[in-house]
Amino acid sequence: MNEIQEKEFNDFVAVQLKDKAKSNLAVYKSRYKVFTKRFKTKIQNISDDLLLTALLEATSDNEFPANTRAGLITFLILLKRFYNVEHKQLLLFQIENHIRVQVETQERKKSQKKELGNYRITDLKDLMMRIYSKKNYTGYIINYLLITYGVRNQDLNLKIITDKNELNDDENFLYMKNKSTVQYIRNHYKTHKFYGQKVYEIRDARFVTSMKKLIEKNVSYLLHTSSGDKLDETSLARRIVTYTLDGLSEADIFKIIVTEYEKDYDKLKEYEASRGTKLNTIIENYAVNK
């Protein structure tokens, strides 16, 4: 990215990402760099034809290219719209690509049904109990939260505290409220702006014991670096799968849960609330039988 492109990008994100999560900046920058690797001038001045050619080449090796292209084409449209540049071809491509995304999604679900269809929630819970029996208290807490609340990786970046005065509105916490209750408090998660702070009181005996054991070891963050500091969000996914059944991702675990409960409306409504995702989105994206 040269100086001219840096200014173009910075002016764009200063307005486009105002009041949005900081993580969006990294996403936008990576998408912008897809095109700055091929062009040395302002991206807004590149013709739609050339941009689409670059986009297709950059995503040709992806397993599900249409899904990757969806983010890139949206970014280009926002950029050109911001600078009041004509972008009709990009809009037409976006419509066509949306159809491809739907086709790829169905193909992916067929594949996932074969792969994830062998797992049940009982398998996830059995692992959780085995982990506890081995005194892997961090692993028990992670699996309990994934299974019980259907949370995302980001939601597991938790500060462990015993003093209520350490609470703030920016971080996620496991707060030892009393000897038999742990409060799970989420302020920093994907849909916080829509759903607000979420607080759950956990009285599961093994969970409470696990918390006490981590507190005894002076653990400040559930997931932490070798020096005990908070783990960077970019490393969360890699760390979390070291505790899950067969290295399943957070998304795969949620798919197993949703697929098993897909006919249990009340249970899915509970997950809608705890995950912070609308029910129709959950069914559309996580029920592999759909």
N, C-alpha and C positions, 0 to 999 in steps of 0.2 A: 504494500500500500504506500503510494507516494504522498507527497505533501498536499497536492491538489485533491486527491481522493480522501485523504484524512479529514480535510476540511468539509468535503461533501458529506462524509459519513457522520462526523461530529455534529454538524448543523442539523442533520436529519434526526439523529437519535435524541438530541437535546429536546426536541419537541415531541417526537413520536413516542419516546419512552418515559416521558414525564409522568411521575407518580406510579410507574410500573416497577415490578420486581427487578432488582439489580441483575438477576440471572438472565433476564431477557437481553441485556447488553451483550453478553458473551455469545448468545445465539445469533443475534443480528450481525455481530462482527464476523462470525464464522461464515455466515451466508454471504456477506459482502465480499469476503476474501475469495470466495469461489469465482467471482468475476474479476477481481483485481489481479488475480493470477494470470488472466488472459488479456486484460486491457489495461492500458497505462493512462487513460484519461478518465474524466468523470463518467460514472456508470449511467447517469441520467441522459448523457449525450449519445450513448451507444444505441443503435437501431434495435428494434424488437427482434428482427431476424437473427442478428448476430448474438444477442443475449440468449435467445432460445436454443441456438446451436450450442453455445457454451454450456447452457444448463443441461441439455441432453447428453453431451459428452461427459460432463462431470458426474452424472448420476447413472451412467450406462451399466456400471458394475454393481450397483446396489441390488440386494436381494428383492426389495420391493421399491423400485425406482419412483413410481408415481407418488408414493407417500412422501418421499424425500423431496421430489419436485414441487409438491404442494406448498411446502414451507418456503422454498426458494422463489417460486412464482409470486406468492403473496408478498414476500419482501420486495421484489422488483416493482410490483404494482404500487405498493405503499411509497416506495422511493420516488417513482416517476410522478405519482399523484402529488406528493409533497412539493416537487419542483415544477408542477403544472406542465408536465411533458406528456404528449400523446402516447397512449399505450394500448390501443385497440387489440393488437395481435396478442398481447400478453393476457388480456381479459378473455379472449377466445380460447387461448391455450388453457387457461385456468378452468374453464367450463369442461373442455375435453378431458383434462387431466383428472377432474373430479370423478368422472365416470370410471376412469382407469383405477383410481383409488378404491372405488367400491368393488371393482372386480378383484383387485389384489387382496382386499380385506376378506372377501369370501374365500379366496384361495388359501390365505393365511389361516383362517379359522378352520378349514378342512384339515390342514396340516397340524394345527394345534390340537384339534379334537383327537387325532391319533396319538399325539405325544402326551398331552395332558390328561387324556381320558383314562389313563391307567392310575391316576392319583385320586385320592379321596381326602376329605378334611380329616378323617381319622388318621390317615398317614401323617399329616402335618402335626397333629396333636401327639401322636406316638413319638415322633422325633423330639418334640418339645419336652416330653416327659423323660426321654432318654438323656437329653441334654442336661436336664435338671439333676438327674441321678448322678451325673458325672461332675456336678458342681460347677457347670458352665452357666453362671448366673446371668451374664450378659446375653448369651444365646437364648436363655429361657425368656428373658424380658422382650427381646426382639421378636421372637416367634409368637409370643403371647399377644403383642400389640398388632402384629401383622394379621394374625388369625381372628382376633376379637374385634378389631376396629377397621380392618382392611386399609391400613394407612399406606402412604407412599414413603419412599426412601427418606426424603427431606424431613418427614414427620418423626423420624427416629434419631435425628440429631438433637440429643437431649442433654440438658444440664441437670445434674443430680444435686438436690439441695435439701437441707433440713431446716433452714431459716427462711420463713415467709418473706422477710425483708429483702431477700435476694431476687424475688420475682420482679419481672418487668414485662412490658408489652411487646418485646421484640424477639425473644427467644422461646424455645420449647423446653418444658421442664418435667422432671419427675420429682415431685415434692413429697417428702416424708411427712405427711400431715400429722399422724399420730402413730402409735405402735402397731396399729392394725389397718391403716389406710394410707394409700399412696395416691396423690393427685397427679393425673396425666394432663398437662396443660399445653395446648398448642396455639401459638401465636404466629408462627412462621411456617406456612404451608401454602400449597398452590392456589387454593381458592379462598384464602383468608378474607379478601376484600368483599366477597359475596356472603360468606357464612360467619365471619367473625371469629372471635376466640372460642375454642372448644375446651371444655374441662370435664374430665371423667374421674370418678372416684373408684379406685381399684382395691378390692379387699381379698382378692385371691391369695390364699396363704403362701403359696410358693412364690408368687410375685413379690409379696411383702418381704419374705425371707431373702429373696434375691437382692432386693434393694438394700436391706440391712447389711448383707455381706459386702456389697459394693461400697457402702458408706464406711464400713469397718476398714476397708482397704484404701480409704481416702480417694475414691474414684470421683472425679469432678464431672466428667462427661461420659455418657454411656459408650459412645464410640469416640475414641481418642487416638492421638498420635503416640509414639513411643515415649514422648516426654510428658504425656498426660493432657496435652492441649486439645481443644475441640478439633474434630476431624473436618477437613475441607470438604465442601459439598460435592466436589468433583470426584472424591474418593469413596463416597458413601455406598454407591451401588456395589463396587468391588468388595468392600468390607462386609456388607450385609449378606451377600450370597455365601460367604464362608460359614455362616451360621444356619443356613436354610437347608431343607431337604433336597439332596442331589444338586445343590447350588441353584435352586429355582430362584428366579428374580421376584421382586415384589409384585410386578404385574402378573406373572404366571401364577403366583400364589392366590392373587385376587381372582384370577380367572377360574381357578379350581373351586374357590368358594362360591362365586357367582353361579357357575354352571351347576353346582350341586343344589343351590338354593333357588334356582331360576323359577320354580313354581311356588315358592314360598314368599308371597308378596310382603308380608309383615317383616320377615327377616331381611329382605332386600331393602326395605324402607329404613331399617336400622343402619344398614351399611351406607345407604344414601346419606344419612345424617352424620355418621362417624367419619366416613371418608371425605365427605364434602363434595359429592358429585351427584348430579341429577340422575334419577332412576333410569330414564330413557337412555342416557349416555352410558350408564353402567351396563344395561342389557345389550345395547348395540355394540359396545366395544369389548366387553369381558365375558359374555356368555358364548362360549365357543360352539354351542349347538345351534346358535341363531344363523 
